[in-house]
Amino acid sequence: MRVVVVGTGIAGLITAYRASAQHDVVLVTKAELAESNTKYAQGGIAAALFPDDSAASHIEDTLRAGAGLCDLPAVEVLCTEGPQRVRDLIALGVEFDRAADGELARGHEAAHSARRVIHAGGDATGLAIEVALLRAVRSIAVEVHEHTFMRDLVVERDTEGAERVVGIDAVAPDGSAFRIDADVVVLASGGAGQLYRHTTNPAVTTGDGIAAAWRAGAELADVEFYQFHPTALAVPGSPLVSEAVRGEGAVLLDEHGRRFMFDVHPDGELAPRDVVARGIAAAMARQEGRPVLLDATGLEAAHHPGFLEERFPSITRVTREHGFDWTREPVPVTPAAHYWMGGVRTDLDGRTTLRGLYAVGEAACTGVHGANRLASNSLLESLVFAWRAADALDADAGTAPPAGEGRRLESAASRVHRLEVVPRSGSAASASRSPRPVAGAAGAATRADIQNLMWAAVGLERDATTLRTAAETLAEWSVDATTVAGLEDRNLLDLARIVTHAALVREESRGAHDRTDAPETREEWRHSLAWHLEAAALTEEVPA
Ligand SMILES: Cc1cc2nc3c(=O)[nH]c(=O)nc-3n(C[C@H](O)[C@H](O)[C@H](O)COP(=O)(O)OP(=O)(O)OC[C@H]3O[C@@H](n4cnc5c(N)ncnc54)[C@H](O)[C@@H]3O)c2cc1C
């Protein structure tokens, strides 16, 4: 089969590497090869690799963080297959840090009941993975298109009348449009941190694959759940200060030097991410929006001088670049959009609900994260499910790749919400034509407009009135999609509308979704919301 893989983070590289043994693989990526969320991952990758740990304990922690919305079979796959996949990653050349006795060094992160997070290069885990996987992929026969932007999926009706994906429409480095035919397309195009004004994600994270899948008719799920990392350095670009820093013992202080997290949660700084992020946001609100402080100075005393630089070299460099010496002084931090639990809905093998389309990594919604991701589970999810998707490609080869069975859908009419208010700002059908402005300039919006609105209205805290106003504003906005940046804006606008509507529909607070007007977690909402453009409906899923 001819397999087009879109994206060169961990998910795309694993898929391409493994699929190339059986198939002709075409790898497409919109920036230079290494640019991705993966490259910036710091803390590490979680897996029950050690004798004092177990997959059962990892499963339990993952389910607890997911606040009742995790898909149990997916979590079981993640945690039971994870350890072997990490060993496979080591065999592929990733050099994780080791303790003096030669054993893998392991860190502790929030809401994990065991020290099970392994890391590389101190806090440069993602870079080590990216470099090793790129080396592996370069050693095999894969056709690579760098600086090539996937604009849309190409969808055709097959002989049985079913729609299926048969390729991608792309923009070449010189700006010209061209098509790449495929038997199967695997989206490994990552998340959409650029939806928000403050994000730890790099510029490539504009949700292109998820938006294209939605326009093509695939289902999205759990889109209202966006995880905000509690601690980004409060400077332009919001560089991440890993959770592992708090795992090692750093504390959060308000501007009066008072430790405030124990007022919020018994686990203090190591409470689940959303709790810490909201605790910080509340503390910032009490001090007129000024950032709180992360104090890691005690770590030097607790370990040895030079510990911070040794354990967290990247963060040390970034803090220094911004004029801070975090061995001697607390540094200012703020929450920032970090990880999208939602994405293109898949089965346990990466198949989406659209024939010929697979999704892996952050672009996919396998259901492992539920309403909130457990720290360091996303690299693992990308690895485990990309591996499985490559196997599924082999199994599906020679047959028309089936649509994923997905998870059970509740089809009672009372559970279907119409979505007419979400206009379609482009279409797969028009994808092969030249890019054109989506609408006139009357409601023209910039990327900053979208990001500011999402931060203010669909961020850490939401309420119906603000969400409704945001939805109306977004419905009126248009973008000029005549350039690659404009096409990215089109994707952000599509996704902003979907996220806002899903956040409005979910009238409860759960995991990363905090509704100040509906603060309780309600049993009747213990199910996912799945979006499907073609049916123009929102279908709620009730776990079995
Ligand atoms: C600062 C930071 C720290 C993190 N730390 C951790 C951690 O310690 N542990 C952990 O588990 N997770 C961590 N994460 C999350 C984790 O890095 C990501 O969830 C994971 O790397 C996603 O991998 P991916 O392959 O799915 O996507 P990505 O790595 O984001 O790769 C997406 C790829 O798709 C390409 N692409 C996107 N759109 C297009 C298009 N239209 N056309 C062509 N190509 C396209 C991009 O250029 C990129 O190559 C962190 C994230 C960030 C930002």
The ligand as an ORCA input file, in Angstrom:
! r2SCAN-3c Opt
* xyz 0 1
  C       6.929     21.994     26.012
  C       6.279     20.638     26.011
  C       6.667     19.676     26.933
  C       6.068     18.410     26.937
  N       6.519     17.469     27.822
  C       6.011     16.220     27.763
  C       6.533     15.188     28.592
  O       7.470     15.394     29.359
  N       5.972     13.947     28.503
  C       4.935     13.668     27.655
  O       4.462     12.528     27.621
  N       4.440     14.633     26.844
  C       4.957     15.889     26.869
  N       4.454     16.851     26.041
  C       3.409     16.484     25.082
  C       4.035     15.672     23.945
  O       5.247     16.285     23.567
  C       3.118     15.595     22.738
  O       1.814     15.242     23.105
  C       3.645     14.561     21.745
  O       4.999     14.834     21.458
  C       2.812     14.572     20.481
  O       3.498     13.877     19.482
  P       2.879     13.810     18.020
  O       3.841     13.030     17.207
  O       1.486     13.356     18.079
  O       2.804     15.345     17.539
  P       3.970     16.405     17.353
  O       5.201     15.980     18.028
  O       3.419     17.730     17.714
  O       4.237     16.367     15.775
  C       3.296     16.874     14.867
  C       3.946     16.949     13.501
  O       2.967     17.253     12.509
  C       3.469     18.253     11.637
  N       2.319     18.934     11.038
  C       1.320     19.579     11.687
  N       0.439     20.076     10.793
  C       0.877     19.729      9.563
  C       0.406     19.964      8.243
  N      -0.693     20.695      7.987
  N       1.107     19.461      7.203
  C       2.254     18.748      7.415
  N       2.756     18.514      8.649
  C       2.072     18.994      9.711
  C       4.317     19.120     12.557
  O       5.198     19.937     11.839
  C       5.006     18.032     13.377
  O       6.086     17.491     12.659
  C       5.037     18.120     26.019
  C       4.640     19.086     25.093
  C       5.258     20.330     25.078
  C       4.824     21.347     24.067
*
